[in-house]
Amino acid sequence: MNACGGGYLPHRFSKANGYDNPSVYCDDLYAMFENMQFVLENHLYVSKPDGSRVNVRDTLAGAVPVNARHSISE
């Protein structure tokens, strides 16, 4: 889903495209989402069975990307 595809209609209007435009706040929305992702990734931990914790970012770093999982069949 595109984060900039909705919002308050007057913020999206142009004579050329009507309301079929991204929000005028698109850059600000992406900056906010990137900041939220950074804060969450640096403050969330996953509990391991032995009781220790590992940062979620470290857990994700070793994960195989979803789109790469099915390309191994070659």
N, C-alpha and C positions, 0 to 999 in steps of 0.2 A: 504494500500500500504506500502511495506517495504521501509524505507528510505535508506537502504543500498544496494538495489538490482540493482542499475544502476551506472552510472558514466563513466568516461573515461576508455575505454577497457583495456589499458595496466595496469591500477591500479587494475584490477580484475583477471588477468590471473594466472593460476597455471597449472602445468603439469598434476596434478591429475584430475582436473575438467574443464580444458579449461577456458572459460570465464564465466562459471556458478558459480560465487563466489560473495560475497558481496564486496563492495568497501573497500580498505585498510584504508579509512578514516571513517569507520563506527562509531567507538567510538567518534571521533571528531564531526561527524554529529549529533549524539544523544546529545552530550553535548551542541552543538550550538542550537538545537531545544528546549532542556529543558530550556536554558537561555532565548531564545526568548519567550517561553510560560510564564516563570516567569515574565519577564518585561511587557509583554502585560497584563497579569492577574492583575498585580499590578498598572497599569496605565490606564486601560480602565474603564469607568463608563457608567452606563445605566441611562437614564433620566426617571424619574417617572412622571405620569400625573400631580402631584401637583407641579412640577418644581424642586423637590429635585433630588439628584443623589445618586446612590448606586454603590459601586465597583462591577464589573462583577464577581469577585470571590465570593462575598457574595451572589449574585444572583444564581450562579451555585451551591453553597453549599446546597441549599434547594431543588434543582431539583431532580426529580426521574430519576435514570439512565435509559437509553433507553431500555436496556435488561431486566430491572425489571418491566417495565410497563405492559407487556403481561403475566407475571407469576402470577398475582393476581387471576386468574380464578380458582385456586385450592380450 
